[in-house]
Amino acid sequence: MKRIMTTGAALLTLSLAALTGCTSSDGSGSGGAVTLDYWLWDDNQKASYQACADAFHTANPDITVKLTQTAWAQYWQNLTTQLAAGDAPDVWTDQASYYPQFVTSNQILDIQPFVDRDKVDLTQYQAGLADLYAKDGKRYGLPKDWDTMALVYNTTHLQAQGITAAALKNLTWNPTDGGSFEQVIAKATVDEKGRNGLDPAFDKSKVKTYGFLPEWADGSQGQNGWGNLAVSNGFGFLDKNPWGTKYSYDDPKLAATIDWFKSLIAKGYAPALDKASTLSRDALLAARKGAITFAGSWMINSYLAPDAKVKFAFAPLPTGPVGRKTAINGLSDAINAGTEHKEEAWKWVKFLGSADCQNIVGGNGVVFPAIKAAGDKALAAHQAKGQDVQVFVDEAKAPGGTFFLPISEHGNEISQVVQDAVQSAVLGQSDSATALKKANDQVNALFK
Amino acid sequence: MGQLRQRDDRRVGWLFVAPVLVGFAVFYAYPAARGVWYSLTDYTMLGTPSFVGAGNYTDLLADRQFWSSMLVTAYYVVLNIASQTVLAIVVAGLMHRLTRSVVLRATLLLPWLVPNVTIGLLWMWLLDTNLGFVNHLLHAVGLGTVGFFTDANWAMPAIAGINTWAYTGYTALLLYAGMLQIPQHLYESAAIDGAGELRIFARITLPLLRPVLALVLVVSLIGSFQIFDTVAVTTKGGPVSATRVIYFFIYQQAFSYFHMGYAAAAAVFLALVLGVFTFAQLRLLRASNSDLA
């Protein structure tokens, strides 16, 4: 009996040792040399930030930065689990709609004292970006890049339909008749007999190429479609941004925008949601199933890849009743509130937010860095690659031409509630105004 | 004589069971107990949980999305279990009476060997409205295209169909193994009496298969309730909430909204429901006694 007891105990100790063994291994801090863990999700950007990390290491031989890239789909889950396990990275790439939950749960270090001490110039960044990550005098990150939206279109297809690039420069839109934007979409829609959407004989049941591909899995913000048009129709998401507590999805101006999209579907200019493909819009555009859609600047290198079979180009968003409005969004770098190396982590974040790093990133032409001068470098890098991406920069610089995506608590739940409402409206299960009113009540109830 | 002591195997028996027991305690019992505890708290993964009593459960019972998810799951289970079991019985019956080719049996298992995520991706491409082969065929024979994953009426039948495709072979093999236990002489006497194949199947195979069938039904019902990966790959619960099955609901609550306590409550509730189902099913089908005895 005794032997069995000891064996059992030994087994238990073994498994306990195995369990505890994985938690306490982060003891490299005391001896001077420090390794910082840094997380990002975009594999396109990994090389650029590795270059930053190398430059940083050269300047600070004591500090090594270890990059880990996790796909977007798992990024936030992994991060949250690691934070819960006390094993999270020292610094991570942060996104505007995801960071509030970490602020609420005290996971992100307030860097305002460091910013004041080191006198970081917050005006060097693209206007408004720095304030996205501030709340009540505290600051949770320095801006690293920005993105805006534009139209992307199949150049050969539109040329064949007699639509010139010049005609796309000044499109107008309104929710009643769709303006010249709808005319272009109609002309770009072609049925199997080659008739376009303006032809009286156009057969909407046999469409070969849709003029426009909408995105309906677009959360509560509609960044890839309805959001931009609704705002250009005078819609505002939130009473106060960032950190508002009352949404206004019941605004008739939003319902009117969704109704316009439904009219596109009814006319056969866009695929119905219940007949839509589950594949991404860029795959469908490349398969010539659609002619025009919205694209974010982070998609530039996908659409303008040298080996792309279809030739694409970008055009500005249409001008709505209150002007041309594009969503602008910016990422930042957050410091883990629980890190053992606060000073070193701040040094790295400061470097990431400085011209030294952002010029490296800009020079590679993958994203537009937050520092204005580095943004121009990115534009030049794109031009050197033969990519015309001027529209994204022009839109970002146009006074009053941009709006920030809503930032509040409960972002994930709101995303699902509003997306469900928009989809049920587009599927015809409910009319837009009713569905959005119901969703808005649900959303605002989260803040009570 | 008299020197041989009765050896007691019980002690050494525990030793052999120990590794499994430790694994069970560490990976099942402990997490399950923790899960029950979390279901009584407002745990969010970050921060310390505080006790909220039955709060999560009362919220859950009033949550319309939760009940909608339960209904959607039940719909899936009915579609999937019905089609899968009927098909599997037919296939097993054919294998039993017609051919005993090992190659055929192995082939039947192939879809089951493919990981679910791969199956989801494979069928997502095949069934895609614009670029999928199935819709290409439908279009070619003059039928309209169907948005299998984007049409609220089609999404669930499509997912049930995919999983039926994936699991029929495995279920058939289990039933086939059960059929092999039925004594051959019964079939011989039936043949001498001039019974046809259909009659033999209805009067001999099915009644004597009952205990195995009951077990297979219970196991596949529980498995079917746990539908997750196919949904996560193809529809992500959409369109609207037509395929937001209960596991996807729990997953979203836990890992998208970080309502760990609430998700744990839903999981505990689901475990209770499954327990009741299993008990009722085993009793109704009298699974523990065979007609052969």
Boltz contact constraints between the chains, C-beta under 6 A:
constraints:
  - contact:
      token1: [A, 4]
      token2: [B, 11]
      max_distance: 6.0
  - contact:
      token1: [A, 4]
      token2: [B, 15]
      max_distance: 6.0
  - contact:
      token1: [A, 8]
      token2: [B, 18]
      max_distance: 6.0
  - contact:
      token1: [A, 11]
      token2: [B, 18]
      max_distance: 6.0
  - contact:
      token1: [A, 11]
      token2: [B, 22]
      max_distance: 6.0
  - contact:
      token1: [A, 15]
      token2: [B, 22]
      max_distance: 6.0
  - contact:
      token1: [A, 15]
      token2: [B, 26]
      max_distance: 6.0
  - contact:
      token1: [A, 77]
      token2: [B, 255]
      max_distance: 6.0
  - contact:
      token1: [A, 80]
      token2: [B, 45]
      max_distance: 6.0
  - contact:
      token1: [A, 83]
      token2: [B, 46]
      max_distance: 6.0
  - contact:
      token1: [A, 84]
      token2: [B, 45]
      max_distance: 6.0
  - contact:
      token1: [A, 84]
      token2: [B, 46]
      max_distance: 6.0
  - contact:
      token1: [A, 105]
      token2: [B, 46]
      max_distance: 6.0
  - contact:
      token1: [A, 105]
      token2: [B, 47]
      max_distance: 6.0
  - contact:
      token1: [A, 107]
      token2: [B, 46]
      max_distance: 6.0
  - contact:
      token1: [A, 273]
      token2: [B, 150]
      max_distance: 6.0
  - contact:
      token1: [A, 274]
      token2: [B, 147]
      max_distance: 6.0
  - contact:
      token1: [A, 274]
      token2: [B, 150]
      max_distance: 6.0
  - contact:
      token1: [A, 274]
      token2: [B, 151]
      max_distance: 6.0
  - contact:
      token1: [A, 275]
      token2: [B, 129]
      max_distance: 6.0
  - contact:
      token1: [A, 275]
      token2: [B, 147]
      max_distance: 6.0
  - contact:
      token1: [A, 276]
      token2: [B, 147]
      max_distance: 6.0
  - contact:
      token1: [A, 276]
      token2: [B, 150]
      max_distance: 6.0
  - contact:
      token1: [A, 277]
      token2: [B, 128]
      max_distance: 6.0
  - contact:
      token1: [A, 277]
      token2: [B, 129]
      max_distance: 6.0
  - contact:
      token1: [A, 277]
      token2: [B, 130]
      max_distance: 6.0
  - contact:
      token1: [A, 278]
      token2: [B, 124]
      max_distance: 6.0
  - contact:
      token1: [A, 278]
      token2: [B, 128]
      max_distance: 6.0
  - contact:
      token1: [A, 278]
      token2: [B, 149]
      max_distance: 6.0
  - contact:
      token1: [A, 279]
      token2: [B, 128]
      max_distance: 6.0
  - contact:
      token1: [A, 287]
      token2: [B, 131]
      max_distance: 6.0
  - contact:
      token1: [A, 289]
      token2: [B, 130]
      max_distance: 6.0
  - contact:
      token1: [A, 412]
      token2: [B, 256]
      max_distance: 6.0
  - contact:
      token1: [A, 412]
      token2: [B, 257]
      max_distance: 6.0
  - contact:
      token1: [A, 413]
      token2: [B, 257]
      max_distance: 6.0
  - contact:
      token1: [A, 420]
      token2: [B, 240]
      max_distance: 6.0
  - contact:
      token1: [A, 423]
      token2: [B, 239]
      max_distance: 6.0
  - contact:
      token1: [A, 423]
      token2: [B, 240]
      max_distance: 6.0
  - contact:
      token1: [A, 424]
      token2: [B, 240]
      max_distance: 6.0
